[in-house]
Amino acid sequence: MSRIEYRKAAKEEAGKVCDIVQGTKAAVYPYYYTKAVVDFFGRLHSLENIIKDIEEGRIDILIVDGEVVGTGSHIDDHITRVYVLPEYEGKGYGTIIMDHLESEIFARKETFFFWEKTGAVSTWSA
């Protein structure tokens, strides 16, 4: 059985977080987005922005058997970064990250707005 840990990222882990984000983006995004969009997300999730978010306590990491395999972050009630290394996809690790992020958000908010795939908004209240 795998040992799983979820915690805030430390500044010295910024390079690993950046590698996960940039590597996953490079492997997956080109199948779904134009080059311009892929490049935009590359700049948005730069090492400098990741360091800033770590310093502000916004980035969490998922560690499986001692290896950082995923990352997630949010600003207020907006989830801004969820990435899992491609070789670890399909094992529920993205769900673990989302569950933790949502729990952090739900602990501080009473009403939430969710964008549905159709573009409609639904509301949930605690």
C-alpha positions as CSV (number, residue, x, y, z in Angstrom):
1,M,0.0,0.0,0.0
2,S,1.3,3.5,-0.9
3,R,2.1,6.0,1.7
4,I,0.4,9.3,0.8
5,E,1.1,12.7,2.3
6,Y,-0.6,16.0,1.4
7,R,0.9,19.3,2.7
8,K,1.9,22.8,1.9
9,A,4.9,23.1,-0.4
10,A,8.1,24.6,0.9
11,K,10.1,27.2,-1.1
12,E,12.9,24.7,-1.8
13,E,10.3,22.5,-3.6
14,A,9.4,25.2,-6.1
15,G,11.6,23.6,-8.8
16,K,9.8,20.3,-8.4
17,V,6.4,21.9,-8.5
18,C,7.4,23.8,-11.6
19,D,8.7,20.6,-13.2
20,I,5.4,18.8,-12.5
21,V,3.3,21.7,-13.9
22,Q,5.5,22.4,-17.0
23,G,6.0,18.7,-17.8
24,T,2.4,17.8,-17.5
25,K,1.4,20.9,-19.5
26,A,3.8,19.9,-22.2
27,A,2.6,16.3,-22.3
28,V,-1.1,16.9,-22.1
29,Y,-2.1,20.4,-23.2
30,P,-1.1,20.2,-26.9
31,Y,-3.9,17.6,-27.4
32,Y,-6.5,20.0,-26.2
33,Y,-5.3,23.6,-26.7
34,T,-3.7,25.7,-29.4
35,K,0.1,26.5,-29.1
36,A,-0.8,30.1,-28.0
37,V,-2.9,28.7,-25.0
38,V,-0.2,26.2,-24.1
39,D,2.4,29.0,-24.1
40,F,0.1,31.3,-22.0
41,F,-0.2,28.6,-19.3
42,G,3.6,28.1,-19.4
43,R,4.1,31.8,-18.6
44,L,1.2,31.8,-16.1
45,H,2.8,28.9,-14.1
46,S,6.4,30.1,-14.3
47,L,8.9,29.3,-11.6
48,E,8.7,33.0,-10.4
49,N,4.9,32.7,-10.0
50,I,5.2,29.3,-8.3
51,I,7.7,30.7,-5.8
52,K,5.4,33.7,-5.1
53,D,2.4,31.3,-4.5
54,I,4.5,29.1,-2.2
55,E,5.6,32.1,-0.2
56,E,1.9,33.1,0.2
57,G,1.0,29.6,1.3
58,R,-1.1,28.8,-1.7
59,I,0.5,25.7,-3.1
60,D,0.1,22.2,-1.8
61,I,1.9,19.0,-2.9
62,L,0.9,15.4,-3.0
63,I,3.7,13.0,-2.0
64,V,3.4,9.2,-2.8
65,D,6.0,6.9,-1.3
66,G,8.4,9.8,-0.9
67,E,8.0,11.3,-4.4
68,V,6.1,14.5,-5.2
69,V,3.6,13.5,-7.8
70,G,1.1,16.3,-7.9
71,T,0.3,19.8,-6.9
72,G,-2.7,22.0,-6.3
73,S,-3.4,25.6,-5.3
74,H,-6.2,28.1,-4.8
75,I,-6.7,31.8,-4.3
76,D,-9.7,32.4,-2.1
77,D,-12.4,30.2,-3.7
78,H,-10.7,29.9,-7.1
79,I,-8.8,26.7,-7.8
80,T,-5.8,27.8,-9.9
81,R,-3.4,24.9,-10.4
82,V,-4.0,21.2,-10.2
83,Y,-1.4,18.9,-11.9
84,V,-0.5,15.3,-11.5
85,L,2.5,13.7,-13.3
86,P,1.2,11.8,-16.3
87,E,2.6,8.5,-15.1
88,Y,0.5,8.8,-12.0
89,E,-2.8,9.7,-13.7
90,G,-5.7,7.4,-13.3
91,K,-4.9,6.5,-9.7
92,G,-7.2,8.9,-7.9
93,Y,-4.4,11.4,-7.0
94,G,-6.1,14.3,-8.8
95,T,-9.2,13.6,-6.8
96,I,-7.2,13.6,-3.6
97,I,-5.8,17.1,-4.5
98,M,-9.3,18.4,-5.4
99,D,-10.8,17.1,-2.2
100,H,-8.2,18.8,-0.1
101,L,-8.5,22.1,-2.0
102,E,-12.3,22.1,-1.8
103,S,-12.1,21.3,1.9
104,E,-9.8,24.3,2.5
105,I,-12.2,26.5,0.5
106,F,-15.4,25.1,2.1
107,A,-13.9,25.7,5.6
108,R,-13.8,29.5,4.9
109,K,-16.9,30.1,2.8
110,E,-20.6,29.8,3.2
111,T,-21.9,30.2,-0.4
112,F,-20.2,28.9,-3.5
113,F,-20.8,29.4,-7.2
114,F,-19.9,26.6,-9.6
115,W,-19.6,26.9,-13.4
116,E,-21.3,23.9,-15.1
117,K,-20.0,22.5,-18.4
118,T,-23.0,24.3,-20.1
119,G,-21.8,27.7,-18.7
120,A,-24.7,27.8,-16.2
121,V,-24.0,28.7,-12.6
122,S,-25.2,26.7,-9.7
123,T,-25.1,27.7,-6.1
124,W,-24.2,25.7,-3.0
125,S,-24.6,26.9,0.6
126,A,-23.1,25.4,3.7
